[in-house]
């Protein structure tokens, strides 16, 4: 059977044609060499069948990458790692805040701001030069749940309320000039159209093209702690509860691994995996 004629089932339940190019591209993003990628593709190709789920394909490729090098597997599991930030959206808000810090913003999380009509709790407030941005995070802890048009509609009305009050108050010292909606899943077509029309900046897992969440994370080397293939679920939860959401934070706060009672040899393996994910970090 021709691989290109095989239908696979996405997490949303949608049927799509299997694409060898998409698989190759996601493996390339891990930094794995051509020989490794070709070997994995040959393996996955042999195991394809009509109606296979994207999850099964992912699990197979992940296991093969982990066998080769754990940090390749870590980069490959980035999307899943974002879902592992937890059932509440709070670690995701902290993650977005950290991501913006590394892009030159000063950030605050969970601020209550007065609007012209009512008060609003804002997920992330970001300042750069003399401008301020409010960012609302829409986090989903499972795949297949997209943000429909109601989300940007609702957030735009909150943004306009806060903006009217903020910009009339000279004490703030900055101009509130942009509202963002950030999600770890995707926006529907209508949500994107509305965002474009009303001037909200929308950032999702794969939008805008080449500057989406996944692109920013890879470009800046800012991986969430949950990408680690060597830390257990309990250990990751402990670190998240201490506000360690980024791999590079752990490189500076290694003492947390001692708190967890991790042996010296395992600690070195974990830190080595993380150092390979964050090559531009001084530690």
N, C-alpha and C positions, 0 to 999 in steps of 0.2 A: 504494500500500500504506500502511495506517495505521502510523505510526511506533511506536505503542504495541504493535503486534503483532509487532514485529521482535525476534528473539532474538539476544542478543549472547553472546560467549564470554569468560568471565573468565579470569584467568591460571591459576586452579586447574583450568580445563577445564570448569567448571560453566556450564550455559546459563541465562541469566536474561533477563527481558523488558527491553528498552531503556526507560530512564526519562528523559524530557526534563527533569523536575524535578530529578533528581539532577545532571545535567549543568549545569543553570542554577545550582544551589546551589554546585557546586564552582567555577564561574566567578565567582560573586558573592563567594566567599571571597577572591578575589585583589584585590578592591577596584576591579575594572574597572567602568566606567560602563554604564548600561543599553543604550545604543546599541551599544557594543562587544560586549556579551554577546549581544544580539539578532542582530547580524551573524554572530557565530561559530555560533550555534545554527542559523541559516538555512543556513549553509555545510555544517555537519556533517549536518544533516537531509537535504540534497540528496544526500549521499554514502553514506547508510546502505544496507545490504543484509543479507539474512538471513545470520546466522553471522559478522558482522563481529566482530573482537576488540576488547575494551576498550582494548587497546594502540593499535590503529589510530585509534580515536576520540580517545584522549588525544593521540596524536602530531599529529593534525590540529588540534585545539583549541590545543595548545601552540604550533604553528607560527604560527597566526593571532594568538595573544596576543603572541608575541615580536615579530611585525611591528609591532604596535601600541605596546607598551611592554615593555622587557625585564624590568622588575621585576614586572609582572603575571605574566609567564611563569615567573619565579623562584618566586613564591608557588604557582603552579599545579603546579609540578613537585616540591613538597615531599616527597610520598611516595617518588618515584623518587630524590630526593636522599638520603634516609635509606639506601636500598639502595647508593648510591654511596659511603657512608662507608668501604667497603672490604671485602675478603673476610674479614678477621678481625673479631671483635666489639669490639676494643679502642677504636677511635675512637667507637663507639656508647656504650661505657661512659663515656668522657670527656664525650660529648655529654650523657648523662643526668646526670652529675655537675654539669656547668655549668648545666643546666636547674634542678636542685635548688638550686644556689647562689643563683640569681636569685629563688628562692622562700624565701630566708632560712635555708637549711641551711648548715652547715659540712660539707664533704665530703672524703673520702679515697678513692682508687681503688686496687684490687688489694691489699687488706690481708689478711694471714694472721692468722686468729683461732683461738684455742684453744677447742674445744668440750669438753663433759663427756667425750666418748669420743675424738675425734680432732681434728686441726687442719683448718681449712677456708680456702680462698682466697675472699675475698668481693669481688665486683665493685665495689660502691660502699657505703661506710659513711657515713651521713648523721646529723649531730647538730643538734638544735634545742632550745633551752632545756635541760632536764635529761633529754631523751629521745634515744634512738639507734634508728636504723632500718637494717636491712641490706637491700640491694637487689641482686638477681640479674638480669642482663640476658640475654635470649635473642634473639640477633641472627640474622636470616636475610638473606643477600645476594641472594636471589632471591624473587620473589613466589610466592604459592600454597602456601607451607610454613607451616602453622599450628601453634601449641603445643597438644599434646594433654594429657590429664590427668596423664601421667607426669611432666611438668615441675613443676607445683606440688606433686605428691606428694613428689618428690625434694627440692625446695627447702624444703618445710615440715620435712622430717626434719633437714636441715642447720640450718635456723633454730632448731628446738627444741634441738638439741645445743649450739649457740653460746649461745643464750639462758640455758640452765641454768647454764653456766659463768660467763657475763658477769654475770648478776644476783646470783650468789653472791659476786662479787668487788667489795667496796666501793671499791677503788682506782679503778675505772672512773669513778665519779662520776656516771654516768647510768644510766637504766633502759632496757634493750633491750626495747622494747615493740611493735615491728612488723617484719614481714618483707614485702618487696615482690617481685613478679616483673614485669619490664618487657620487652615485646617490640615489635619494629617491625612485626610482622604481626598475627595475630589469635589468640585463644584458642578452642578448641572449646567446645561447650556443657558437656561434662563437666568440663573444666578450670575454667570459670567457677563451676559448681556446687560443685566441691571447694574452690576458693579462698574462696568465700562461707562455706561450712560450717566450714572450719578457721581462718578469720580472716586469711588471707593477703590482702594488697592486690594486685590484679591491674590492670596498666596496659598497654593495647595501643594500636595505631593508632587504633581507634575505640571503645574501652571504658575507663572508664565513660562513659556518654552525657553529652555536654557538658563532660566533664573528661578526655577521652582525650588521648593524646599529641599528636595533631594540634591539638586545641583549646588545649592548654597552650602549644604552640609559637607558634600564631597570636596568642593572647592576650598573651603576653609579648614577642612580636617576636623570639623566639630561634631564628633560622634557621641550619641547618648551612651551612657554607661551600660545600658541594656544590650548594646551590640556584642559585648564580650561573650565569647563562647566558653570561657573558663570559669567565670563567676556563676555561682548557683543563683536560683531565683530568690532565695532567702537573703543572700549576700547583696544582691542588687537592690532589694527592697530596703535593706538596712541603709545602704548608701544613699538611696533616694530620700529616705526619711531624714538624712543629715544634709539635705540639699546638694548632694554631689550628683549632678545630672549629666555632666560631661566627662568623657574619658580623660581629657587633659586636666580636669580638676583633681582626679585621683592621683595623677603624677605628682601634683604639688601636696596632696594630703594623704600620703602613703600610710600615715599612722592609722588610718581607718582599717586597713587590712590587719594590723596588729590587734585592734579592738575585736576583730572578728575571729582572732585566734588562728589565722591562716599560717601554715608552715612556711619556713624561709624559702624552700625550693619552689613551692606552689606560688608564693608571693612573687618570686622572680619571673616565673612563667607568665603570670597575669600582667605584671608591669611591662614585660617584654612585648607581649601581644599589643598592649595599649600604646606603647612607645612607637610601634610600627604603624599604628593607625594615625598617630599624631606626630609625623616626622619633623614638623617645624617648631615643636615645643621645646623650650629650654627647661630641663628638669634635673 
